[in-house]
Amino acid sequence: MVGCMGLRPFPPLAHPSHRMTATAAPASAFAIDVPAALLARARRGERAAFEQLYRRFERPVFTLALRLCGDREEASDVLQDTMLRLFDRIGDYRADGGAPFWGWLRQVAVNEALMRMRRAKARGGAPLELPADDGLPDDLLPPPSAAADAAALQRALAQLPVATRSVLWLYHAEGYTHEEIAALMERTPSFSKSQLARGGRKLRALLEEPAHA
């Protein structure tokens, strides 16, 4: 079952200046090669082909949705909605543009998760982002060792506003640029940069807090 699967650990948090000088973005968990023959079968509507695609991408879709939504039930809904979109829209994917299938599917999953964020915002509730003055020092230290602990990470991420943790995950784990995140979230690159810095500081502070028995 989805709720019992292991989750991909969060990559080490890099200072924004480190990513700007890096030669490559982090490898996405979605980066799975899919044979052209399998995609052709799926386009023809073969159920077995869709089942294979589901098995290949179930874990990365669920993990991304959980990191963005912060709730397992919501993440399960995003997974199901993403796979329904795949079933309905696989004909929209065109490999001749050079983009891999996994990148197209990841975009579908991100869009589904962000739509849920927007609906939550419309209903009101918790703040979507961290304020400018969060009382935390500059983000200059290396990440704590607890960042490699998926369970500790998920607890810490759940305490961040939804937009903030989304920026963190899209940037650090999926390799999106600030310009791409801004377009996805209908904000500005400056918003993405500020949430990355504030969210990184807050996440580090949360991970460094002593565990309670």
Buried (B, 14 or more C-beta within 10 A) or exposed (E): EBEEEEBBBBBBBBBBEEBEEEEEBBEBBBBBEBEEEBBEBBEEEEEEBBEBBBEBBBBBBBBBBBBBBBBBEBBBBBBBBBBEBBBEEBEEBEEEEEEBBBBBBBBBBBBBBBEBBEEBBEEEEEEBBBEEEEEBEEBEEEBBEBBBBBEBBBBBBBEBBBBBBBBBBBBBBBBBBBEBBBBBBEBBBEBBBBBBBBBBBBBBBBBBEEEEE
